[in-house]
Amino acid sequence: MTILKIRAAHRAIAVSALLAVCMSAGIDELRAQDSKLIRVTAARSATAVSLWGFDPFGKKYGLRVEVNAATTNADMQRAVQSGGVEIATLGYQSPAVMAEQKVSNVKIIAGASVGGQNLIMRKGIELRSWKDLEGKRIGRPPGTYVMILFTLAAQEFGVDLTKVNLINTTAAGVTELQALKSGDLDGLLHWSPVIDRAVMDDYAYFPTCCDIGTTPTFGPGNQTIAANTDFLKDKTTALNFVKAFVEAQDYYNKNKDKAAELIEQYTSTNIVTLREALKRGHWDTRVDVSAAVNLAKHGPAFGFTKGDRSGEVGNYIDLSLLAEATGKPIAELSTLR
């Protein structure tokens, strides 16, 4: 074979390879276009990893998601309530809030995450029991679920909160960690990965006595998955979404390193910190309904409702699709115990 013929053969091979790549990309693009798009709103946090990392699992059901980042439960509720998105992550106080606002087109259809928020104490400040909190300076971001859960847990374990110096902080975390490290705070209420960073940097610790998620009344539940009822009318799509979401939750629970890699991408948090954070929280599709009911009774005290909406919480939780997707009874899916 002459040099010219060899070069021609090489060019033909290169062109064929390029065509194959282009055709493959084109096929993938067509498949993506054929997939049904589900709009989602979620925080850039570990709690929503199965939404940010949904597409590999939705693919076999012909589904893909577009995730719109949001910061607060209120923002996410407004988005799913208005029909701006089909799916949102909401907190355990959200059913009571929606009852108060007479929302009629949103249902919680699954759980999302457990844990991931807690109390840390500065090293050198010994905390052997809940009562030891009295006299301590504890930073808390007001109006947040971690603040609510801490307050309820402390009361349940007999702490006189009038004797605790509760200091309002921001939800950012940077200034708060500095205050903890410098000694301006004895303890801090916050969420992962902020609290894990302080522990890894060796100036704070998690007090074994005082996990805010250990009360039987309120539990460790964190976030849930809610859907717009117009979306739920297409039962096939809704059921397939739940099936794919359950598979994603199972995968990320079993592959924490893969979860950490994904979370690093959409949060820009150091992966070493994320791996530490994932030791103290996990993803769970169950919903602790009794905890949501018990929490609603305290709505007026914390200001997220004006009245006790506990009797209406059940109207906003429908786990029938989750039961069908998992093959488990609703009674088993309605508790974390």
Backbone torsions as a table, in degrees:
resi	resn	phi	psi	omega
1	MET	NA	131.6	-179.9
2	THR	-73.4	165.5	178.3
3	ILE	-61.1	-39.8	179.9
4	LEU	-62.4	-41.4	179.8
5	LYS	-66.8	-38.7	178.9
6	ILE	-62.8	-44.6	178.8
7	ARG	-62.9	-40.1	178.9
8	ALA	-63.8	-40.4	179.1
9	ALA	-64.8	-40.2	178.7
10	HIS	-63.5	-40.5	179.1
11	ARG	-64.8	-38.9	179.8
12	ALA	-64.5	-41.2	178.7
13	ILE	-64.3	-43.3	-179.9
14	ALA	-62.5	-43.8	179.2
15	VAL	-63.1	-42.6	179.0
16	SER	-61.8	-42.3	179.4
17	ALA	-64.4	-41.6	179.5
18	LEU	-63.5	-42.1	178.2
19	LEU	-62.2	-40.4	-179.9
20	ALA	-63.1	-43.2	178.3
21	VAL	-62.5	-45.6	-179.4
22	CYS	-62.6	-42.5	179.0
23	MET	-63.7	-41.0	178.9
24	SER	-63.3	-43.5	178.5
25	ALA	-63.5	-39.7	178.9
26	GLY	-64.3	-40.1	178.6
27	ILE	-64.5	-43.8	178.5
28	ASP	-61.1	-40.0	179.9
29	GLU	-65.9	-40.3	178.5
30	LEU	-65.0	-40.6	178.2
31	ARG	-61.6	-41.4	178.7
32	ALA	-63.2	-39.4	179.3
33	GLN	-67.6	-35.0	-180.0
34	ASP	-73.6	-25.4	-179.5
35	SER	-66.8	143.5	178.8
36	LYS	-77.6	129.4	-178.0
37	LEU	-87.9	130.5	175.1
38	ILE	-117.0	122.9	-179.9
39	ARG	-86.2	134.4	-173.0
40	VAL	-131.6	145.2	168.7
41	THR	-122.7	135.0	-177.2
42	ALA	-157.5	158.3	176.6
43	ALA	-77.2	154.8	173.1
44	ARG	-80.6	73.1	-177.4
45	SER	-143.0	169.2	-179.5
46	ALA	-65.1	-24.9	-176.1
47	THR	-60.6	-27.4	-173.1
48	ALA	-108.4	24.8	-175.6
49	VAL	-58.1	-33.9	-176.9
50	SER	-76.2	-10.0	172.0
51	LEU	-92.5	-46.4	176.8
52	TRP	-63.3	-30.5	-179.9
53	GLY	-109.9	34.2	-173.7
54	PHE	-76.7	-38.2	-165.6
55	ASP	-56.5	-39.3	178.0
56	PRO	-60.7	-25.2	-179.1
57	PHE	-94.2	-30.5	177.3
58	GLY	-74.2	-21.1	-174.1
59	LYS	-55.1	-44.6	-176.1
60	LYS	-71.2	-14.7	176.5
61	TYR	-100.9	5.3	-179.8
62	GLY	72.0	32.4	-177.4
63	LEU	-124.8	148.8	170.7
64	ARG	-144.7	159.7	-178.1
65	VAL	-121.2	154.4	170.0
66	GLU	-118.8	112.5	-174.9
67	VAL	-95.5	123.9	175.3
68	ASN	-104.9	119.9	-176.4
69	ALA	-71.3	138.2	176.1
70	ALA	-138.3	165.8	-174.9
71	THR	-106.2	-44.4	-172.6
72	THR	-114.3	159.2	174.6
73	ASN	-60.8	-35.9	179.7
74	ALA	-61.8	-43.6	178.6
75	ASP	-62.4	-43.0	-178.0
76	MET	-69.7	-37.6	176.8
77	GLN	-62.4	-44.7	179.3
78	ARG	-60.4	-39.3	-178.1
79	ALA	-65.2	-46.1	-178.1
80	VAL	-75.6	-32.1	179.4
81	GLN	-68.1	-39.0	-178.3
82	SER	-79.2	-12.0	-176.7
83	GLY	87.8	7.1	176.3
84	GLY	-65.5	-27.5	173.5
85	VAL	-138.4	162.5	177.5
86	GLU	-91.3	-30.4	-173.5
87	ILE	-130.4	142.6	176.8
88	ALA	-146.1	154.1	168.9
89	THR	-91.4	135.5	179.6
90	LEU	-132.7	161.3	-178.5
91	GLY	-89.5	175.8	-178.9
92	TYR	-72.7	-18.3	175.9
93	GLN	-85.8	-10.2	-174.6
94	SER	-61.6	-39.1	177.7
95	PRO	-58.3	-40.8	178.6
96	ALA	-66.7	-40.0	178.7
97	VAL	-62.6	-44.5	-179.7
98	MET	-66.1	-36.0	177.0
99	ALA	-63.9	-42.7	178.7
100	GLU	-61.2	-38.3	-177.5
101	GLN	-88.1	0.0	179.9
102	LYS	58.6	38.7	174.3
103	VAL	-70.1	135.1	-175.8
104	SER	-123.9	2.9	-173.8
105	ASN	-125.5	27.1	178.0
106	VAL	-134.2	134.6	176.8
107	LYS	-130.3	139.7	171.0
108	ILE	-82.4	124.7	-172.4
109	ILE	-114.9	-8.2	179.7
110	ALA	-168.9	166.7	172.2
111	GLY	-90.6	162.0	179.5
112	ALA	-120.9	-52.4	-173.4
113	SER	-148.2	157.8	179.5
114	VAL	-131.2	136.8	178.9
115	GLY	77.0	-155.6	178.2
116	GLY	84.4	7.8	177.2
117	GLN	-148.0	138.4	-175.2
118	ASN	-171.4	-176.3	177.7
119	LEU	-100.1	133.5	170.0
120	ILE	-120.8	152.4	179.5
121	MET	-122.2	147.4	177.5
122	ARG	-69.0	137.9	177.7
123	LYS	-60.9	135.7	-174.6
124	GLY	103.0	-17.0	174.4
125	ILE	-102.1	105.5	-175.0
126	GLU	-82.9	131.1	178.6
127	LEU	-128.5	103.7	-177.3
128	ARG	-101.9	-15.3	179.2
129	SER	-153.7	165.7	178.6
130	TRP	-59.6	-37.3	-178.5
131	LYS	-62.9	-24.9	179.3
132	ASP	-67.1	-10.4	176.7
133	LEU	-68.2	-25.1	-179.1
134	GLU	-63.0	129.3	-177.1
135	GLY	91.7	-6.3	-178.9
136	LYS	-92.5	155.1	176.8
137	ARG	-98.2	109.6	-175.1
138	ILE	-115.2	122.6	176.7
139	GLY	-82.0	138.0	-179.5
140	ARG	-145.5	133.2	174.3
141	PRO	-79.1	113.7	-173.3
142	PRO	-65.1	146.1	176.9
143	GLY	80.4	-1.4	-178.6
144	THR	-92.0	161.4	-178.7
145	TYR	-68.3	-32.9	178.7
146	VAL	-63.6	-36.0	177.0
147	MET	-67.5	-43.1	179.8
148	ILE	-63.3	-47.0	-177.4
149	LEU	-64.4	-39.8	177.2
150	PHE	-62.3	-47.8	-177.6
151	THR	-59.4	-45.9	-179.5
152	LEU	-65.9	-41.2	179.3
153	ALA	-65.6	-44.4	-180.0
154	ALA	-60.8	-42.6	178.3
155	GLN	-64.4	-41.3	-178.9
156	GLU	-65.3	-30.5	-179.3
157	PHE	-96.8	15.5	169.3
158	GLY	84.2	18.4	178.7
159	VAL	-79.8	135.1	172.8
160	ASP	-87.1	99.3	-173.7
161	LEU	-67.3	-16.8	175.9
162	THR	-69.1	-17.6	179.7
163	LYS	-96.9	-0.5	177.0
164	VAL	-100.2	131.2	179.2
165	ASN	-84.1	91.2	-178.2
166	LEU	-88.0	121.0	-174.3
167	ILE	-113.0	122.1	179.1
168	ASN	-67.6	134.8	178.6
169	THR	-127.9	176.5	173.2
170	THR	-87.7	174.7	178.4
171	ALA	-94.5	2.2	-173.9
172	ALA	-68.4	-48.2	177.1
173	GLY	105.8	-35.7	-174.1
174	VAL	-66.2	-53.2	179.5
175	THR	-63.0	-36.7	-178.1
176	GLU	-65.9	-41.4	178.2
177	LEU	-66.3	-36.3	177.4
178	GLN	-63.8	-41.6	179.0
179	ALA	-65.9	-37.2	178.2
180	LEU	-67.0	-45.4	-177.0
181	LYS	-65.6	-36.9	-177.3
182	SER	-79.3	-14.6	-180.0
183	GLY	100.9	1.6	176.6
184	ASP	-70.9	-24.8	174.6
185	LEU	-122.0	145.1	173.5
186	ASP	-90.0	-30.5	-179.2
187	GLY	-149.2	164.7	-177.8
188	LEU	-143.5	134.8	172.3
189	LEU	-99.5	123.3	-179.4
190	HIS	-163.4	-167.0	-177.2
191	TRP	-129.3	169.4	178.2
192	SER	-71.5	146.4	4.1
193	PRO	-93.7	8.6	-178.0
194	VAL	-58.0	-51.9	-176.4
195	ILE	-66.8	-31.9	-179.5
196	ASP	-69.8	-31.8	179.1
197	ARG	-62.6	-41.7	-179.9
198	ALA	-65.7	-38.4	179.2
199	VAL	-68.6	-42.2	179.8
200	MET	-66.2	-32.5	178.5
201	ASP	-81.3	1.0	168.0
202	ASP	70.7	27.8	172.7
203	TYR	-117.8	6.6	177.7
204	ALA	-146.3	165.9	179.6
205	TYR	-149.4	160.9	174.6
206	PHE	-90.6	115.2	179.7
207	PRO	-69.4	122.9	-175.7
208	THR	-65.2	-22.6	-178.1
209	CYS	-74.4	-24.2	-158.8
210	CYS	-132.8	56.9	173.9
211	ASP	-78.7	120.6	-173.8
212	ILE	-70.7	-9.8	-179.8
213	GLY	-99.9	15.8	-174.3
214	THR	-99.1	1.2	-179.9
215	THR	-76.6	136.2	177.8
216	PRO	-66.8	-22.1	-177.0
217	THR	-77.3	-37.6	-173.6
218	PHE	-118.5	-22.4	172.8
219	GLY	64.2	-171.8	-175.2
220	PRO	-102.0	7.0	-176.3
221	GLY	-55.7	145.5	-176.7
222	ASN	-123.7	-69.8	-176.6
223	GLN	-124.3	156.8	178.4
224	THR	-129.0	171.5	176.7
225	ILE	-109.4	125.6	-179.9
226	ALA	-118.1	151.9	-179.1
227	ALA	-133.0	148.1	172.4
228	ASN	-73.6	137.6	-174.9
229	THR	-66.8	-24.1	174.6
230	ASP	-64.3	-39.2	176.0
231	PHE	-63.8	-38.5	-177.0
232	LEU	-70.2	-16.4	178.7
233	LYS	-65.8	-29.1	173.9
234	ASP	-87.3	85.5	-170.9
235	LYS	-62.3	-37.5	-178.6
236	THR	-60.2	-48.7	180.0
237	THR	-65.0	-43.8	-178.8
238	ALA	-62.4	-43.7	-180.0
239	LEU	-65.5	-41.9	178.5
240	ASN	-64.8	-36.2	175.9
241	PHE	-60.7	-47.3	-178.6
242	VAL	-63.4	-40.7	178.4
243	LYS	-60.0	-46.9	-179.9
244	ALA	-65.4	-38.5	179.1
245	PHE	-64.2	-42.5	178.0
246	VAL	-61.2	-42.7	179.3
247	GLU	-64.5	-38.8	177.9
248	ALA	-64.9	-44.1	178.7
249	GLN	-59.1	-44.3	-179.2
250	ASP	-63.2	-42.5	-179.0
251	TYR	-63.7	-48.2	-175.8
252	TYR	-70.6	-29.7	174.0
253	ASN	-66.0	-35.9	-177.9
254	LYS	-86.2	-14.7	-177.5
255	ASN	-131.2	71.0	-175.5
256	LYS	-63.0	-31.8	178.7
257	ASP	-65.7	-41.9	177.5
258	LYS	-64.8	-39.3	177.8
259	ALA	-61.7	-44.4	-179.3
260	ALA	-62.4	-40.1	178.5
261	GLU	-61.9	-41.4	179.7
262	LEU	-68.8	-45.1	-178.9
263	ILE	-62.2	-36.3	177.6
264	GLU	-58.5	-36.8	-176.8
265	GLN	-66.0	-41.3	-174.7
266	TYR	-100.9	-1.5	175.9
267	THR	-117.2	-17.4	-175.8
268	SER	62.0	24.5	176.6
269	THR	-88.2	141.8	179.4
270	ASN	-55.2	131.6	-174.1
271	ILE	-65.8	-30.1	177.9
272	VAL	-64.9	-42.5	176.8
273	THR	-63.7	-40.2	179.7
274	LEU	-63.4	-41.8	179.5
275	ARG	-61.7	-37.3	176.8
276	GLU	-68.2	-42.3	-178.4
277	ALA	-62.8	-36.7	-176.4
278	LEU	-72.7	-6.8	175.3
279	LYS	-74.3	-20.8	-172.9
280	ARG	-115.4	18.0	175.6
281	GLY	-156.6	160.8	176.9
282	HIS	-152.6	173.5	-179.2
283	TRP	-102.9	137.3	-174.9
284	ASP	-146.1	128.2	-178.5
285	THR	-82.0	-7.6	178.4
286	ARG	-77.1	157.6	177.9
287	VAL	-123.3	127.3	178.2
288	ASP	-83.1	86.8	-173.9
289	VAL	-63.5	-41.0	-178.6
290	SER	-63.4	-34.2	177.6
291	ALA	-65.5	-40.4	178.3
292	ALA	-65.1	-38.1	177.9
293	VAL	-66.2	-47.6	179.9
294	ASN	-62.7	-38.8	178.9
295	LEU	-63.9	-39.7	-178.3
296	ALA	-60.5	-29.0	178.9
297	LYS	-63.7	-23.2	-177.5
298	HIS	-101.2	8.5	-179.9
299	GLY	-52.5	-47.5	-179.6
300	PRO	-62.6	-35.2	-178.6
301	ALA	-66.1	-33.7	-178.2
302	PHE	-100.6	-6.4	174.3
303	GLY	84.8	7.8	177.9
304	PHE	-87.2	-11.7	167.4
305	THR	-142.1	162.0	176.9
306	LYS	-90.8	-25.2	-179.0
307	GLY	-131.8	170.3	177.4
308	ASP	-73.4	111.8	-177.7
309	ARG	-107.4	17.4	-175.6
310	SER	-59.7	-32.7	-179.3
311	GLY	-71.2	-12.5	-177.8
312	GLU	-105.9	-6.9	-175.7
313	VAL	-57.4	-42.8	-178.3
314	GLY	-58.8	-24.6	179.5
315	ASN	-69.1	-16.0	-175.6
316	TYR	-107.0	7.8	-179.8
317	ILE	-124.7	121.8	179.7
318	ASP	-134.7	104.4	-176.5
319	LEU	-101.7	20.2	-177.6
320	SER	-65.7	-39.6	177.9
321	LEU	-66.7	-39.2	178.2
322	LEU	-63.2	-39.7	177.8
323	ALA	-63.3	-42.3	179.4
324	GLU	-67.3	-38.9	-178.4
325	ALA	-70.1	-34.2	-175.3
326	THR	-99.9	-18.6	-175.4
327	GLY	75.5	15.6	-179.8
328	LYS	-106.3	149.9	178.9
329	PRO	-69.1	150.2	-178.8
330	ILE	-58.8	-36.3	-179.8
331	ALA	-59.0	-36.1	179.8
332	GLU	-74.8	-29.6	-178.0
333	LEU	-86.7	-5.9	-175.5
334	SER	-98.2	11.9	-179.5
335	THR	-147.4	151.1	175.7
336	LEU	-100.8	1.3	-176.1
337	ARG	-86.3	NA	NA
